[in-house]
């Protein structure tokens, strides 16, 4: 196959940190409150702006709370787990590496006495009908490393007794989330809007607040996990009074991404851009014999972390210890050409490719990438054959 004639304008297809919004430059950070205290009026105003703009773009219910918390999505989700779990039995849904991490936290670190782990392999979902609405449920909305997501929130009962704790980091700003089904949600700035890392976001429903104010876990809580004082919620946390010092450059970048989201039409536009990227890849997969989606069921297929497997009989015939070398070699080849960065599969996932399709990625760049994937596969396949 000859080298494709068109290259992506921006070869950034990493699933985290993700592509910056179109047109981004360092000039976007020129108004950052650098050299200022985050507790002073200027800093607090910026932090509160991230909260208010995020609420507006996502359409959070008026009685839901939103905070900026330390340590990215991981810190936000562990903050919720350490503070709320243990009051009831816990169902944990696992179908990829991050869900497995939360199950490990619950069973090995918190040592919760009553845990049910419902698991499935990469690209599939566990049986959601097995979730008990009277137990707390811990799950990822979108499997960042498996390319599989829950199709909707219909499986979550409105009259549930337990809380739903949702790691939504590669779903928010790209997928429709029914907030009335969610009691706790977390995400990080460096995912769907292409912000810089450091802090995470934490959503609490009124039911989650009630749990925080009525339940004291039996284990000690680190300072950065504490959301209550004297049995009452710390209100300032939800007004931009962060627990530890944030980077005001990262804060400014988060504001920039949210401003861009508003300017292009808000959440409907973000979802439409993301869905268009998935459609382009789906059309290519449909006409390309060597590749398929890791998630076989279109209803659960991720539109952001789009995970692909090599379905060619030649590849299937390779020894298992050589299979991972194919997408690795493809990734290196694509990077050397400056057409795609960071598209190898997640280290714990089956060998394949992973392309970020979130709203900050232009559809023209997705379309330009696809012939290069064909080109790279043919090149690597020929190199393997020559070495045999």
C-alpha positions as CSV (number, residue, x, y, z in Angstrom):
1,X,0.0,0.0,0.0
2,X,1.3,3.4,-0.9
3,X,1.7,6.1,1.8
4,X,-1.5,8.0,2.2
5,X,-1.4,11.5,0.9
6,X,-3.3,13.3,3.7
7,X,-2.1,13.6,7.3
8,X,-4.1,14.5,10.4
9,X,-3.6,18.2,11.2
10,X,-3.4,17.2,14.9
11,X,-2.0,13.7,15.5
12,X,-3.2,13.7,19.1
13,X,-5.3,10.6,19.7
14,X,-4.2,9.7,23.2
15,X,-6.9,8.5,25.6
16,X,-5.4,10.5,28.5
17,X,-4.2,13.2,28.6
18,X,-6.4,13.9,25.6
19,X,-6.2,16.3,22.7
20,X,-6.6,20.0,23.5
21,X,-9.6,21.8,22.0
22,X,-9.2,22.9,18.4
23,X,-7.3,26.2,18.1
24,X,-5.8,25.9,21.5
25,X,-2.5,27.8,22.2
26,X,-0.6,29.0,25.3
27,X,-2.3,32.3,24.8
28,X,-5.4,30.7,26.3
29,X,-3.7,30.8,29.7
30,X,-2.7,34.4,29.6
31,X,-5.4,35.4,32.1
32,X,-4.4,32.8,34.7
33,X,-4.2,34.0,38.3
34,X,-0.5,32.9,38.6
35,X,1.4,34.1,41.6
36,X,-1.8,34.6,43.5
37,X,-3.2,32.7,46.4
38,X,-6.0,30.3,45.5
39,X,-7.7,31.5,48.7
40,X,-7.7,35.1,47.6
41,X,-10.7,36.6,45.8
42,X,-9.1,36.2,42.3
43,X,-8.2,32.6,42.8
44,X,-11.4,31.6,44.5
45,X,-13.3,33.3,41.7
46,X,-11.5,31.2,39.1
47,X,-12.1,28.0,40.9
48,X,-15.8,28.8,41.4
49,X,-16.0,29.5,37.7
50,X,-14.8,26.0,36.9
51,X,-17.6,24.7,39.1
52,X,-20.4,26.9,37.7
53,X,-19.4,26.4,34.1
54,X,-19.2,22.7,34.5
55,X,-22.6,22.6,36.2
56,X,-24.1,24.6,33.3
57,X,-22.6,22.6,30.5
58,X,-23.5,19.2,32.0
59,X,-27.0,20.3,33.2
60,X,-26.5,19.1,36.7
61,X,-29.7,19.2,38.9
62,X,-30.0,22.2,41.1
63,X,-29.7,20.2,44.3
64,X,-26.6,18.4,43.2
65,X,-23.2,19.6,44.5
66,X,-20.0,19.9,42.6
67,X,-16.4,20.2,44.0
68,X,-12.9,20.5,42.8
69,X,-10.8,17.9,44.7
70,X,-7.2,16.7,44.7
71,X,-5.4,14.0,42.7
72,X,-7.4,13.8,39.5
73,X,-10.2,11.3,38.9
74,X,-8.4,8.7,41.0
75,X,-8.3,11.0,44.0
76,X,-11.9,12.0,43.5
77,X,-13.2,8.5,43.3
78,X,-11.2,7.2,46.2
79,X,-12.3,10.1,48.2
80,X,-15.9,9.0,47.7
81,X,-15.2,5.3,48.3
82,X,-13.3,5.9,51.5
83,X,-15.9,8.3,52.8
84,X,-19.2,6.5,51.9
85,X,-18.8,2.8,51.4
86,X,-19.4,0.3,54.2
87,X,-22.8,1.5,55.3
88,X,-24.4,-1.1,53.1
89,X,-23.3,-4.1,51.1
90,X,-21.5,-3.1,47.8
91,X,-21.8,-4.4,44.3
92,X,-18.8,-3.7,42.1
93,X,-19.0,-3.8,38.3
94,X,-15.7,-4.8,36.6
95,X,-15.0,-5.0,32.9
96,X,-11.7,-3.2,32.5
97,X,-8.7,-2.1,34.5
98,X,-10.1,0.9,36.3
99,X,-13.2,-0.9,37.5
100,X,-10.8,-3.6,38.7
101,X,-8.8,-1.0,40.6
102,X,-12.0,0.1,42.5
103,X,-12.8,-3.5,43.2
104,X,-9.3,-4.0,44.6
105,X,-9.7,-0.9,46.8
106,X,-12.9,-2.2,48.2
107,X,-11.9,-5.8,48.8
108,X,-8.1,-5.5,49.6
109,X,-7.7,-2.0,51.0
110,X,-11.0,-1.1,52.7
111,X,-11.6,-4.8,53.3
112,X,-15.4,-4.3,53.1
113,X,-17.0,-7.4,54.5
114,X,-19.9,-7.6,52.1
115,X,-18.8,-7.2,48.5
116,X,-20.2,-8.7,45.3
117,X,-17.9,-8.4,42.2
118,X,-19.8,-8.7,38.9
119,X,-17.1,-9.1,36.2
120,X,-16.8,-9.4,32.5
121,X,-13.9,-9.5,30.1
122,X,-12.5,-6.6,28.0
123,X,-15.1,-5.4,25.5
124,X,-18.1,-6.8,27.3
125,X,-20.3,-5.9,30.2
126,X,-21.3,-7.9,33.2
127,X,-25.0,-8.8,33.7
128,X,-26.4,-5.5,34.9
129,X,-29.6,-7.2,36.0
130,X,-27.6,-8.8,38.9
131,X,-27.1,-5.4,40.6
132,X,-29.1,-5.2,43.8
133,X,-30.7,-1.7,44.2
134,X,-30.5,-2.0,48.0
135,X,-26.7,-2.2,47.9
136,X,-24.2,0.5,46.9
137,X,-23.1,0.1,43.3
138,X,-19.6,1.1,42.1
139,X,-19.0,1.3,38.4
140,X,-17.4,3.1,35.5
141,X,-19.8,4.6,33.0
142,X,-17.2,4.1,30.2
143,X,-14.4,1.6,30.2
144,X,-11.5,3.7,29.1
145,X,-9.3,0.7,28.6
146,X,-11.8,-1.7,27.1
147,X,-13.9,0.5,24.8
148,X,-17.2,-0.7,26.4
149,X,-19.7,1.5,28.2
150,X,-23.0,1.1,29.9
151,X,-25.7,1.7,27.3
152,X,-27.9,3.9,29.5
153,X,-29.1,4.2,33.1
154,X,-32.2,2.1,32.7
155,X,-30.7,-0.6,34.9
156,X,-30.5,1.7,37.9
157,X,-33.6,1.9,39.9
158,X,-35.1,5.3,40.8
159,X,-36.2,3.9,44.1
160,X,-32.9,2.4,45.0
161,X,-31.8,2.1,48.6
162,X,-28.1,2.1,48.0
163,X,-25.9,4.8,46.4
164,X,-24.5,4.7,42.8
165,X,-20.8,5.7,42.7
166,X,-19.9,6.3,39.0
167,X,-16.4,6.9,37.7
168,X,-17.4,9.0,34.7
169,X,-14.0,10.4,33.7
170,X,-14.1,9.4,30.0
171,X,-17.9,9.8,29.6
172,X,-18.8,13.3,30.9
173,X,-18.8,16.0,28.2
174,X,-19.2,13.2,25.6
175,X,-22.1,11.0,26.5
176,X,-25.6,11.7,28.0
177,X,-25.6,10.8,31.7
178,X,-29.0,10.6,33.5
179,X,-28.0,12.4,36.6
180,X,-31.1,11.3,38.6
181,X,-29.6,7.8,38.4
182,X,-26.2,8.9,39.8
183,X,-25.4,9.7,43.4
184,X,-21.6,10.2,43.1
185,X,-19.7,11.0,39.9
186,X,-16.1,11.9,39.3
187,X,-13.9,12.9,36.4
188,X,-10.6,14.6,35.6
189,X,-9.8,17.7,33.6
190,X,-7.4,16.0,31.3
191,X,-10.1,13.8,29.6
192,X,-13.0,14.9,27.5
193,X,-12.2,18.6,27.3
194,X,-8.5,18.2,27.0
195,X,-7.5,20.0,30.2
196,X,-4.3,19.7,32.2
197,X,-4.1,17.1,35.0
198,X,-3.9,17.6,38.7
199,X,-7.4,18.0,40.2
200,X,-10.6,16.0,39.8
201,X,-14.3,16.8,40.0
202,X,-16.7,15.3,42.4
203,X,-20.6,15.4,42.1
204,X,-22.8,14.6,45.0
205,X,-26.5,14.0,45.0
206,X,-28.6,14.9,48.1
207,X,-28.6,11.1,48.9
208,X,-24.8,11.1,48.9
209,X,-24.8,14.2,51.2
210,X,-27.1,12.4,53.6
211,X,-24.8,9.4,53.6
212,X,-21.8,11.6,54.4
213,X,-23.6,13.4,57.3
214,X,-25.1,10.2,58.8
215,X,-22.3,7.6,58.4
216,X,-18.8,7.5,59.9
217,X,-16.6,4.9,58.3
218,X,-14.6,2.6,60.7
219,X,-11.2,3.5,59.1
220,X,-9.2,6.7,59.4
221,X,-9.6,9.2,56.6
222,X,-6.6,11.2,55.3
223,X,-7.0,14.9,55.3
224,X,-7.5,15.2,51.6
225,X,-10.5,12.8,51.8
226,X,-12.5,14.6,54.5
227,X,-15.7,16.3,53.3
228,X,-17.4,16.8,56.7
229,X,-16.7,18.5,60.0
230,X,-18.7,17.8,63.1
231,X,-21.1,15.6,61.1
232,X,-21.9,18.4,58.6
233,X,-20.8,18.8,55.0
234,X,-17.9,21.3,54.5
235,X,-19.8,23.8,52.3
236,X,-16.8,25.7,51.1
237,X,-15.5,22.7,49.2
238,X,-18.4,23.2,46.7
239,X,-17.6,26.9,46.3
240,X,-14.0,26.6,45.1
241,X,-12.3,26.3,48.5
242,X,-10.0,23.4,47.6
243,X,-8.5,21.1,50.2
244,X,-5.0,21.6,48.8
245,X,-3.2,24.0,46.5
246,X,-4.3,23.8,42.8
247,X,-2.3,25.0,39.8
248,X,-3.9,28.2,38.6
249,X,-2.5,27.5,35.2
250,X,-4.5,24.2,35.2
251,X,-7.5,26.0,36.5
252,X,-7.3,28.5,33.6
253,X,-7.0,25.7,31.1
254,X,-10.1,24.1,32.5
255,X,-12.0,27.4,32.1
256,X,-10.8,27.6,28.5
257,X,-12.1,24.1,27.7
258,X,-15.4,24.9,29.2
259,X,-15.7,28.2,27.4
260,X,-15.0,26.4,24.1
261,X,-17.7,23.9,24.9
262,X,-20.2,26.7,25.5
263,X,-19.3,28.5,22.3
264,X,-19.8,25.5,20.1
265,X,-23.2,24.7,21.5
266,X,-22.8,23.0,24.8
267,X,-23.3,19.3,25.6
268,X,-25.4,18.5,22.5
269,X,-22.6,19.7,20.3
270,X,-19.9,17.8,22.3
271,X,-21.9,14.6,22.0
272,X,-22.5,15.1,18.3
273,X,-18.8,15.6,17.6
274,X,-17.9,12.5,19.6
275,X,-20.6,10.4,17.9
276,X,-19.4,11.5,14.5
277,X,-15.9,10.3,15.3
278,X,-17.2,6.9,16.3
279,X,-19.3,6.7,13.1
280,X,-16.3,7.4,10.9
281,X,-14.4,4.6,12.6
282,X,-17.3,2.3,12.5
283,X,-17.7,2.8,8.7
284,X,-14.0,2.1,8.2
285,X,-14.2,-1.0,10.4
286,X,-17.1,-2.2,8.3
287,X,-15.1,-2.1,5.1
288,X,-11.7,-3.2,6.6
289,X,-11.2,-7.0,6.9
290,X,-8.2,-7.0,9.3
291,X,-9.8,-5.0,12.2
292,X,-12.9,-5.0,14.4
293,X,-14.1,-3.4,17.6
294,X,-13.1,-4.9,20.9
295,X,-16.7,-4.3,22.1
296,X,-18.7,-6.5,19.7
297,X,-22.1,-5.1,20.8
298,X,-22.7,-1.7,19.2
299,X,-25.0,-0.7,22.1
300,X,-22.2,-0.8,24.5
301,X,-19.4,0.6,22.3
302,X,-17.5,3.6,23.6
303,X,-17.5,6.7,21.5
304,X,-14.5,8.2,23.3
305,X,-11.9,5.5,24.0
306,X,-12.5,3.5,20.8
307,X,-10.7,0.2,21.3
308,X,-10.0,-2.0,18.2
309,X,-8.7,-5.6,17.9
310,X,-6.9,-7.2,15.0
311,X,-9.2,-9.8,13.5
312,X,-7.0,-11.0,10.7
313,X,-6.4,-14.8,10.6
314,X,-2.7,-14.1,10.1
315,X,-2.6,-12.2,13.4
316,X,-4.6,-14.9,15.2
317,X,-2.1,-17.5,14.0
318,X,0.8,-15.7,15.7
319,X,2.1,-17.1,19.0
320,X,0.5,-15.2,21.9
321,X,3.9,-13.8,23.0
322,X,4.3,-12.1,19.6
323,X,0.8,-10.6,19.2
324,X,1.4,-7.5,21.3
325,X,4.3,-6.6,19.1
326,X,2.1,-5.9,16.1
327,X,0.1,-2.9,17.5
328,X,3.3,-1.8,19.3
329,X,5.2,-1.7,16.0
330,X,2.2,0.0,14.3
331,X,2.1,2.7,17.0
332,X,5.8,3.4,16.6
333,X,5.5,3.6,12.9
334,X,2.6,6.0,13.0
335,X,4.4,8.2,15.5
336,X,7.6,8.2,13.4
337,X,5.4,9.6,10.5
338,X,3.8,12.2,12.8
339,X,0.3,11.0,12.0
340,X,-0.8,9.4,15.3
341,X,0.5,9.5,18.9
342,X,-0.3,7.1,21.7
343,X,-2.7,4.7,19.9
344,X,-1.4,1.4,21.3
345,X,-3.7,-0.6,23.5
346,X,-3.7,-0.1,27.3
347,X,-1.0,-2.2,28.9
348,X,-3.4,-4.6,30.6
349,X,-5.9,-4.8,27.7
350,X,-5.8,-7.4,24.8
351,X,-3.4,-6.4,22.0
352,X,-4.9,-3.8,19.6
353,X,-5.3,-0.1,19.0
354,X,-7.1,2.6,21.0
355,X,-8.1,5.9,19.4
356,X,-9.6,8.8,21.4
357,X,-12.7,10.1,19.7
358,X,-13.9,12.7,22.1
359,X,-15.2,16.1,21.1
360,X,-11.8,17.9,21.1
361,X,-10.7,15.6,18.2
362,X,-11.7,16.9,14.8
363,X,-13.6,14.5,12.5
364,X,-11.3,15.4,9.6
365,X,-8.4,14.2,11.6
366,X,-10.1,10.9,12.3
367,X,-10.9,10.5,8.6
368,X,-7.3,11.3,7.7
369,X,-6.0,8.8,10.3
370,X,-7.8,5.7,9.0
371,X,-5.8,5.1,5.8
372,X,-2.7,5.4,7.8
373,X,-3.8,2.6,10.1
374,X,-4.3,0.4,7.0
375,X,-0.8,1.5,5.7
376,X,0.8,0.7,9.1
377,X,-0.8,-2.7,9.4
378,X,0.4,-3.7,5.9
379,X,3.9,-2.5,6.6
380,X,4.2,-4.4,9.9
381,X,2.6,-7.5,8.5
382,X,5.2,-7.5,5.7
383,X,8.0,-7.0,8.2
384,X,6.8,-9.9,10.2
385,X,6.6,-12.1,7.1
386,X,10.1,-11.2,6.0
387,X,11.5,-12.0,9.4
388,X,9.8,-15.4,9.6
